[in-house]
Amino acid sequence: MLVRAAICLVAAVAVATWLDATTVAAPQGGPVVRPAVSAGGYIYISTIRPTSTDGDIAAQTRDVFGQLKATLEANQSSMGQLCHIQVSLRKADDFAAMNTAYAELIGDAPPARTTFMSWLRGSTLIEISAVAVPNGATREALNPAGWAKNPRPYSYIVRTDDLVFFAGLVSRKGTDDSVVKGNAKAQTMTILDNVGTLLETVELTYDNIVSARVYLSSPYDFTDVNSI
């Protein structure tokens, strides 16, 4: 499938307010990037890279998720409280094997997820970052009515008390997961139609979106995507 456009969204349940960030689990004399920062009831996990890059994608996936689990537990959270994970892969060919290892690690109500291909340093095959809520906080994974069960190990929607996290979307029909082909305009329209369905599922509208990331396979599609 040629992915010309993909979108990742976060929507607000209530009016957003500015909050002071409180750093947690700060390293002693370590790098300036902290493993995690807590702000406004959410835990933001910095990029995690494999401690060893000698293994294949399955081994490196288990490595980064082992680190993620430890970081969450150190900050009064857990794997079941993950809201969104961002996965960077070096090679598209590793997607299926990564998903297999990922599914064994993530649980029955997985977080929303965005996966994309990226340049990674050295022999690194995968990097991840994440957002979670503390243990005891509200966190619910949802699937839109009428949509097929996601064949991949992530939820389309994760709702908390204050924010709703959506998985990264590419040009597919939600009802049967079939690919919708076309140029950048056509794919963007399909994606945004699906966004509307996700928003309706949690009784929100496009006006509630507070953050959107757009990924393009070609910079020459930028104007067409913007027009849609």
C-alpha positions as CSV (number, residue, x, y, z in Angstrom):
1,M,0.0,0.0,0.0
2,L,1.4,3.4,-0.9
3,V,0.7,5.7,2.0
4,R,0.7,9.2,0.8
5,A,-0.8,10.8,4.0
6,A,-1.3,9.8,7.6
7,I,-2.7,11.7,10.6
8,C,-2.4,11.3,14.3
9,L,-4.8,13.3,16.6
10,V,-5.5,14.2,20.2
11,A,-8.8,15.7,21.2
12,A,-9.9,17.5,24.4
13,V,-12.9,16.5,26.4
14,A,-12.9,19.7,28.3
15,V,-11.3,23.2,27.9
16,A,-7.5,22.9,28.0
17,T,-5.6,24.8,30.7
18,W,-1.9,25.5,31.0
19,L,-0.2,23.4,33.7
20,D,3.3,23.5,35.2
21,A,5.3,20.4,34.3
22,T,6.8,18.4,37.2
23,T,9.8,16.2,36.3
24,V,9.8,12.7,37.8
25,A,12.4,9.9,37.9
26,A,15.1,12.5,37.0
27,P,18.5,10.8,36.4
28,Q,21.3,11.7,38.8
29,G,24.0,13.4,36.8
30,G,22.6,11.9,33.6
31,P,21.6,13.4,30.3
32,V,19.3,16.4,30.0
33,V,16.5,14.3,28.5
34,R,14.5,12.8,31.3
35,P,12.9,9.4,31.1
36,A,9.5,10.8,32.0
37,V,7.8,14.0,32.8
38,S,4.4,14.3,34.6
39,A,2.1,17.2,33.7
40,G,-1.6,17.7,34.1
41,G,-2.3,14.1,35.1
42,Y,-0.4,12.5,32.2
43,I,3.0,10.9,32.1
44,Y,5.1,11.6,29.0
45,I,7.7,9.0,28.2
46,S,10.8,10.1,26.3
47,T,12.1,8.2,23.3
48,I,13.3,4.7,24.3
49,R,16.0,3.0,22.3
50,P,17.2,-0.7,22.6
51,T,20.0,-1.2,25.1
52,S,21.4,-3.7,22.6
53,T,21.1,-3.5,18.8
54,D,22.6,-7.0,18.2
55,G,19.2,-8.7,18.0
56,D,16.4,-8.8,15.4
57,I,13.3,-6.6,15.4
58,A,11.5,-9.0,17.9
59,A,14.4,-8.8,20.3
60,Q,14.7,-5.1,20.1
61,T,10.9,-4.7,20.5
62,R,11.0,-6.7,23.7
63,D,14.0,-4.6,24.9
64,V,12.3,-1.2,24.5
65,F,9.1,-2.5,26.0
66,G,11.0,-3.9,29.0
67,Q,12.4,-0.4,29.5
68,L,9.0,1.2,29.0
69,K,7.4,-1.1,31.7
70,A,10.2,-0.2,34.2
71,T,9.8,3.6,33.5
72,L,6.0,3.4,33.9
73,E,6.3,1.5,37.2
74,A,8.9,4.0,38.5
75,N,6.3,6.7,37.9
76,Q,3.2,5.1,39.5
77,S,1.8,3.8,36.2
78,S,1.7,0.5,34.3
79,M,1.3,-1.0,30.8
80,G,-2.5,-1.1,31.2
81,Q,-2.5,2.7,31.6
82,L,-0.8,3.6,28.3
83,C,-2.8,6.0,26.2
84,H,-0.7,6.3,23.1
85,I,2.5,4.8,21.8
86,Q,4.6,6.2,18.9
87,V,6.7,3.6,17.1
88,S,9.5,4.5,14.8
89,L,10.8,1.6,12.6
90,R,13.8,1.5,10.4
91,K,12.4,-0.9,7.9
92,A,8.8,-1.4,6.6
93,D,9.6,-5.1,6.3
94,D,9.9,-5.4,10.1
95,F,6.3,-4.2,10.6
96,A,4.7,-7.7,10.8
97,A,7.4,-9.2,13.1
98,M,7.2,-6.1,15.3
99,N,3.4,-6.4,15.6
100,T,3.8,-10.1,16.7
101,A,6.2,-9.2,19.5
102,Y,4.2,-6.1,20.4
103,A,1.0,-8.0,20.7
104,E,2.6,-10.4,23.2
105,L,3.7,-7.5,25.4
106,I,0.9,-4.9,25.3
107,G,-2.2,-6.6,26.8
108,D,-5.9,-7.0,25.8
109,A,-6.9,-3.4,25.7
110,P,-3.9,-1.8,23.9
111,P,-3.2,1.9,23.6
112,A,-3.7,3.9,20.5
113,R,-0.6,3.8,18.3
114,T,1.1,5.6,15.4
115,T,3.8,3.8,13.5
116,F,6.0,5.3,10.8
117,M,9.4,4.6,9.0
118,S,12.3,6.7,10.1
119,W,16.1,7.0,9.9
120,L,17.5,5.5,13.1
121,R,21.0,5.6,14.4
122,G,23.4,2.7,14.0
123,S,21.8,-0.8,14.0
124,T,18.7,0.4,15.9
125,L,15.5,-1.1,14.3
126,I,12.9,0.5,16.6
127,E,12.4,3.4,18.9
128,I,9.2,4.2,20.9
129,S,7.8,7.1,23.0
130,A,4.5,7.1,24.9
131,V,1.9,8.9,27.0
132,A,0.2,7.2,30.0
133,V,-2.0,8.1,32.9
134,P,-1.2,7.1,36.5
135,N,-2.6,3.9,38.1
136,G,-6.1,4.5,39.2
137,A,-6.9,7.1,36.5
138,T,-9.7,6.7,34.0
139,R,-8.6,5.0,30.8
140,E,-10.9,3.3,28.3
141,A,-10.1,1.7,24.9
142,L,-12.9,2.0,22.3
143,N,-13.8,0.8,18.8
144,P,-16.3,2.7,16.6
145,A,-19.6,1.0,16.1
146,G,-19.8,-0.7,12.7
147,W,-16.0,-0.8,12.3
148,A,-14.2,-4.1,12.0
149,K,-12.1,-5.2,14.9
150,N,-8.6,-3.9,14.3
151,P,-6.4,-6.7,13.1
152,R,-3.4,-4.9,14.4
153,P,-2.5,-4.7,18.2
154,Y,-3.7,-1.2,18.9
155,S,-6.9,0.6,19.8
156,Y,-8.4,3.2,17.5
157,I,-9.5,5.3,20.5
158,V,-8.3,5.7,24.1
159,R,-10.4,8.0,26.3
160,T,-9.4,9.5,29.6
161,D,-11.1,12.1,31.8
162,D,-9.5,15.1,29.9
163,L,-8.1,13.9,26.6
164,V,-9.0,11.4,23.9
165,F,-6.1,9.8,21.9
166,F,-6.6,8.4,18.4
167,A,-4.4,6.0,16.6
168,G,-2.6,7.1,13.5
169,L,-4.9,6.8,10.5
170,V,-4.0,5.9,6.9
171,S,-6.3,5.6,3.9
172,R,-8.5,2.5,4.8
173,K,-12.2,1.9,5.3
174,G,-13.0,1.5,8.9
175,T,-15.8,-0.9,8.2
176,D,-13.7,-3.6,6.6
177,D,-10.1,-2.4,6.9
178,S,-9.7,-2.3,3.1
179,V,-7.3,0.0,1.4
180,V,-8.6,3.1,-0.3
181,K,-6.3,4.1,-3.1
182,G,-5.9,7.4,-4.8
183,N,-3.9,10.6,-4.8
184,A,-3.0,12.6,-1.7
185,K,-6.3,14.5,-1.8
186,A,-8.4,11.3,-2.0
187,Q,-6.4,9.6,0.8
188,T,-6.6,12.7,3.0
189,M,-10.4,12.9,2.5
190,T,-10.7,9.2,3.5
191,I,-8.6,9.8,6.6
192,L,-10.6,12.9,7.7
193,D,-13.9,11.1,7.1
194,N,-12.6,8.4,9.5
195,V,-11.5,11.1,11.9
196,G,-15.1,12.3,12.0
197,T,-16.4,8.8,12.8
198,L,-13.9,8.5,15.7
199,L,-14.9,11.9,17.1
200,E,-18.6,11.0,16.9
201,T,-17.9,7.8,18.8
202,V,-16.7,9.9,21.8
203,E,-19.3,12.7,21.2
204,L,-16.8,15.2,20.0
205,T,-16.3,17.3,16.9
206,Y,-13.4,18.6,14.8
207,D,-13.5,21.7,17.0
208,N,-12.3,19.6,19.9
209,I,-9.0,18.6,18.3
210,V,-6.1,20.1,20.1
211,S,-3.2,18.4,18.3
212,A,-2.7,16.8,14.9
213,R,0.4,15.3,13.3
214,V,0.4,14.8,9.6
215,Y,2.9,12.5,7.9
216,L,3.5,12.7,4.2
217,S,5.5,10.4,1.9
218,S,6.3,13.3,-0.4
219,P,6.7,17.0,0.3
220,Y,5.2,17.7,-3.1
221,D,1.8,16.6,-1.6
222,F,1.8,19.3,1.0
223,T,-0.4,21.8,-0.8
224,D,-2.9,19.2,-1.8
225,V,-3.2,17.8,1.7
226,N,-3.6,21.4,3.1
227,S,-6.4,22.1,0.7
228,I,-8.4,19.2,2.0
